[in-house]
């Protein structure tokens, strides 16, 4: 079987809007490695876009899934319940950086979790408005697209977005947006577009994912918390990508010094199986009437079994420490290249919290260079390393390598990255 033949079949049978980033098709995978149908091997620095913090086909997770399938694969949670989903709710509530009584509910995708978090906030406040941030990413459904702060390729061609959603700048020094400027924009919003008493929630990623891995300053988060408390607004932390150890703490919100009212989680929650969730203060979570939350595949027992195994793997393999070690190592590697000078001076800012790491590619004038960033990803791919681009200006490389990656595989990947950087930064 050839990749080119599969691509022709894909193009004939599937819409072009459902694009594939790499021109090959997976045959098998293990931890941080993927082999395509032609036998070519790649080191995976993308991890299914942050889904595989515990790696491909972790044996403990695979065993848990097989055991659950032998019992039953589906009942629809709202029809017949099962114990493991209760156990998972108890465990994720213990992990969430929210004090007091908490509750959790599970769905299938990150976008589902985000939409349901908004539904819960609206039910709790009896308000309609939602405030999001420039360059934030919250999903591909129409409502989550409205909250997403990036047009291409996500929002273009889809017409008018739902109302009641407002956006302010995300404070990023390198973009010239200070915390003060973002707060002024929020106060202006309250005067020109929506009264704070009509706002149900402020939603943000503690570390913007698609936006370029920019970390929300804790001082800004604390100010948002104060403003929200003053006006009765709920804070939603979208941890779909930054959660589950990627940032060096179990949830990135732990590094902000605030407590959210609601949190979303997905991606690495179940180690590659479709599962997402909302965690929040019990009284807020109980604002929705019975039947108002759910879905046919919400909280699949198979995915839940995987999620429970993921928690065991984190403890047994000390993956929070591993996350910090990986981030420190890659940062030192990139800064070491920059110190060499020459073409490597075109490596811009290196940002990381734990293993959630990104770095920018600049042109000779120090401006964002999207074309070279794309070329870097292509060159690395051709040499066996999968890299993903991101950022408002498409000039950032984000690293989402499994936290379980073997040290020799990580070293090999960094060697390929150095070779590719030297080749494209001319």
QUIHUGI-V799324 format. One line per field, one symbol per residue. ss: DSSP state (A for helix, B for strand, O for the rest). burial: b if it has 16 or more other ideal C-beta (glycine too) atoms within 10 Angstrom, else e. Layout:
ss=???
burial=???
//
This chain:
ss=OOAAAAAAAAAAAOOOOOOOOOOOOBBBBBBOBBBBOOOOBBBBOOAAAAOOOOOBOOAAAAAAAAAAAAAOOOOOOOOOOOAAAAAAAAAAAAAOOOOOOBBBBBBOOAAAAAAAAAAAAAAAAOOOBBBBBOOOOOOOOAAAAAAOOOOOOOOOOOOOOOOOBBBBOOOBAAAOBOAAAAAAAAAAAAAAOOOAAABBBBBBOOBOOOOOOOBOOAAAAAAAAAAAAAAOOBBBBBOOOOOOOOOOOOOAAAAOOOOOOBBBBOAAAAOOOOOBBBBBBAAAAOOOOOOOOOOOOOOOAAAAAAAAAAAAAAAAOOAAAAAAAAAAAAAAAAAAAAAAOAAAAABBBBBBBOOBBBBBBBOOOOOBOAAAAAAAAAAAAAOOBBOBBBOOOOOBBBBOOOOOOOAAAAAAAAAAAAAAAAAAOO
burial=eeeeebeeeeeeeeeeeeeeebebbeeebebbbbebeeeeebbbbbbbbbbbbbbbebebbeebbeebeeeeeeeebeeeebebbeebbeebbebbbbeeebbbbbbbbbbbbbbbbbbbbbbbbebebbbbbbbbbbbebebbbbbbbbeeebbeeeeeeeebbbbbbbbbeeeebebeebbebbeebbeeebebeebbbbbbbbbbbbbbbbbbbeebbebbbebbeebebbbbbbbbbbbbbbbbbbbbbebbebbbbbbbbbbbbbbbbbbbbbbbbeebbebbeeeebbeebbbbbbbbbbbbbbbebbeebebbebbbbbbebbbebbeebeeeeeebebbbebbbbbbbbbbbbbeeeeebbeebbebbbebbbeeebbbbbbbbbbbbbbbbbbbbbeeebbebbbebbbebbeebbe
//
